[in-house]
Amino acid sequence: MSKAIKRIGVLTSGGDAPGMNAAIRAIVRTCSFHGVECIGVFRGFQGLVEGDFEVLGPRDVNYIINKGGTILKTARCAAFKTSEGRQAAYDNLKKAEIDALIVIGGDGSFTGAMVLSKEFDIPVMGIPGTIDNDIHGTSHTIGFDTALNTVVDAVDKIRDTASSHKRLFFVEVMGRDAGHIALNAGIGAGAEEILIPEEDLGLERLLESLKKSKKSGKSSSIVIVAEGERLGKNVFELGEYVEENLPEYEVRVSVLGHMQRGGAPSCFDRVLASRLSVKAVETLLEGQSNFMVGLINDQVALTPLEQAVKGHSPIDKDLLRVSDIITI
């Protein structure tokens, strides 16, 4: 264990994700296990700039492993994007005698951590926490599995209504730039079509697919739409277009929205958060820095933060093939 590191700070940044609290809990307790003090930074980088810190011990993180959101809160911070703001953040870190920082978030959060580390030579580690699962260097981000279960549960309920009224439902899920939620939840919920940013289905192919579904005897259909998919200007326009061209369908639209970020984390996310957090703390104590801790082939692995930020998390082509086969 590196004797240079006596205090480790932890913050959550960007959008909240189920499992962030489990990660905070594991970081605090791993620090305590190794005789290191843990400092919670509230409201992300805004808390760094303002010095909003609190010492956290093992009992301070009791009963949070099952809670959604983040007890450390999160916020946007324009000040941190300025050199003056980052200088204030560093000054606060030094005043609090914080020797290293763990950032739980997405690529924007990791970019902020890298800039801070580069400018002031402070060790940093990243833990991927976002429901979108769109970060290079890990097969799963914290919160992704819980979001999938939330979507599948919601779509199961929507299908009850779709079947009862013989309707076509367009269900929009989160995923502005990535279709991981839509693809996986679509397969899990048995959707008839899945629209994602990575694959341009085209309006005509969508219409043909829905026509085939109707001819095959399906009296209702579910189409999962990632919010980044833009066959229409938005999912409502897409629904109107289909209803105009396929009048035999009665179309309804459901936007699941931020409910996908909430709720108690799944067991998978709790275990993932714990595994990644222990590794993040111990990597810092071993004298290493500027890595993201991720899951690759079910093994905890390190990816340089720069690669995690610049890389892409490609859509699973085999899942696309599976979807095409089983939606007939």
N, C-alpha and C positions, 0 to 999 in steps of 0.2 A: 504494500500500500504506500502510495506517495505521501510523504510527510508534508509536502508543500500544500496539500489541499486539506483544509480544516473545516471549511464551510462551503456548502453547495446550494445554490439558489435554484428554484424551480418555478416556471411560469407556464400558463396555458394561453395560447394565442390563436387568432383566427376564429372560425366557427366552432362552437362546442360540439362534442361528440360523446355518445355513451361510452364509458370506460375511462374517460379522463380522470375521474376521481379515483378509480382503481389504480391508475398509474401514479397519481400523486401519493396515494397511500403506500405503494410499494417503494417509491423513491425515498420517502421519509423514513420508512422502517429499514430499508437497506443502509441508508446513511447511519442510522442509530446502531445497527448491527456492526458496522465498521468503525464506530467511534467518531463519526463525523456529524457536525451539526447541519441541519437542513433549514433553509430560509424560504418561506413561501413569498412569492412576488404576486401581488394582487393586480388584476386588470391588465395582464399582459405587459407589453412594452410601455404602456402608459404608466403602469406601476413602477417600472424601472426608472423612467424619467422623473417621476414624482417621489421616489423613495418609499413606496407603499409596501413595506416588508413586515414579515412576522415570523418569528422562530416557531417551527413546527416539530413537535415530538411525537412518538408513537401513539400516545393516547389522544392527540389532537386529530388524528385521522381515523378514529373509531367509527364504525357504522357508516362509512361513505362508499364502500366497495360496491354496494347495490344501488347507488344513486346516480341518476343521469346528470348532465350538465357538468359544471366544474365549480368546486368550492372556492377556487382562486379567481373566478370570474375571468372575463375576456373583453377586450375593447380594441377599437381601432385607435391608432396613435400617429397623427400627422407629425407631431414633434419629433418622433424617433427617426423620421426620414430626413431630418436635418442634422448637420454635423454638430450644431449646438445641443440638440436634443440627445444625441448619442453621447456627447461629452458629459452631459448631466447624468445620464444613465450610468456611465462608467464611474463617475465621481461618487454616485450613491452606492454602487457596488463596493468600491474601495472603502468608503466610510463604514459600511456594514461588514467589512472584512470578508466579503464573499469571494472565494477563490475560483469558482467555476459555475457554469450555468447550464441547466437542462431546460430545453424548450420543447413543449408538447404542442404540436400543431401541424400545419401543412407547409407547402413549399414557400409561401410568403413569409411565414414565421421563421423557417430555416434560413431564408435569405437575410433576414434581419439579424439572426444569430451569427451568420458568417461575417457580415459587415462589422459587427461589434467585435468579433474575435480578431479580425484582420487589423482593425484600427487600434485596438488596445491590448492585443495579445492575451486575451482571456480565454481559457479553455471552455468549449461549448460542446454539447451533445444534443442531437435531435431525436425525438420520439414521434413517429407518425400518428397523429390523431385527427382523422377526418372521415366522415361517412362515405365520401366519394371514392375511396380506394384508388386514388389517381397519382400515387407517389412512387417513383422508381426506386427499386431496392427492397421492396417488400411485397409479398403476395397478398397480405392483408394489413390494412390500417386499423387502428383502434376505432371502433364505432361502426365499421362496415357491416359486420355480421348482425349486429343489433338492428341496424337500419333495414337490412334485408328481411329480417323476421317481422319488423313492423309493417313493411310494405306487403309482404305475403299475407299477413293477417288481415290487413285492410282490403286487399283484393279479394280474398276469400269471402269477406262480408259483402263486397260490391257484387260479386258473382251471384250471390243469393238473389239480389234484386234484379240483376240482369236476366237471370233465368226465369224469374217469376213474371217479368213484364216483356220478355223477348226483346231485349234492348242490346244495343252496341255501346259499350262504355270505353271511352278514352281515359286512361288513368295516367296523369303526369306525375313522375317521380323526380327527385333531385338528380343532378348530373349535368351541369352546364357545359362542361368540356369533356366529360367521360360518361360512357354508358354502362359502367360496371353494375350499378344498382339495377338499372332497367333490364339488362340481359339476364342476370342471375335471378332476380325476383320474377321476371317474366317466365323463365323456365320453371321456377319453383311453384308459381301460381297457375301454371298452365295457360298462359296468355296465347291468343291466336296470332298476334303479331307483336313484334318488339321493335320500336323505333329508337335508334341511338345515333349520336353525332358521328361515330366512326364509320357507319355504313349508310350510304344513300339509297334507301329503298325505292324512292320515287313514288309520286302520287298514283301513276297508272298501275304500277305493280301492287300498291296497297289496295287499290280498288279491285284488281283482279283476284287478289288473295281473299278479300272479303266476299267476293262473288262466289268463289269456290267453296268457301266455308258455308255459305248459304245453301248452295246446291248439294253439299255433302250431308245436309240435314241439321246443321247447327242452327239452333233457334236464337242463340245469344252469343255474343263475342266480347272478349276483353282485349284491348290494345294498350300495351304499356308504352308510354312515351317519355323518354328522357327530356328534361327541360331544355337541353341544348339542341335537341332535334328541331330542325326548322323547315319541314316540308310546307308548313303554313307559317304565318307570322307568329302564331301562338297556337296552343292546343285547341282553343275555342274555334279559331278559324279553320283548323284542320277538321274538327268535328262538323262544322257547317258545310265544308266542301264535300265531305263524304255523304252527308245527308242529302245534299242537292243532287249528287250523282248516283246515289243508291237510295232512292226514296223508300225502298222496302225495309230499310233499317230506321229504327227510332234511336237517335244518338243522344247520349248523355256524356258529360265531361266531369271528372273528379280530379282535383289538384290536391295531392296529399300534403305538399308544403312542409312546414317546419316540424310537423309531428314526427317526421323521420329522424330528427335529431334528438328527440326526447325519449324518456322512458328508462327503465332499469336496464343496464347492460346485460347482454347474454353471458352465459358461462364462458363461451369462447372468448369474448372480448375481455372479460375479467382476467382470465388466465393469460391471454396475450399481453395485456397491459402490465401484468405482474412480471412476466418473463422479460419483456423489453426494458422495463424500468430497472430491474436488478442489474441487467447487463449495462445499461447506460451509466449507472453510478460506478460500477466496478471498472468499467473502461476508463472513466476519468481518474479513478484512484490508481490505475495502472500507468498513468502518465500519457494516455492517448486522448486526442481531442479532434473536433471537427468531423465527427461521424454521425450518421443516422443509424439507429438500431432498428433492424427489420426482421422479417420472417421469410426465409428462403428455403424451400423444400422442407418445411416444418422445423428448420433449425434457425436459431437466433444468429444473425449475421450483421456485420458492419459494412456500411456503404459510405464513402466520403460524401459529406454534405453537398459539395459542389455537384457531384454526379446525381445525387437524389433530386436536386433542384432542376438541373438541366435535362435529366433523362425523362422518359415517358413510361407510363404504365400501359402497355398495349392491351387491347381487348383480346380475350381468349378466342382464337379462331375456331377451336374445337367446340366451344360452347355455342358459337354461331351455327356450326354445322348441326349440332344436336338440336338446336332450336328449329332449324329448317325442317329436320326430319320429323319431329314429334308434334308440329303444329298443323299437320294435315287434317 
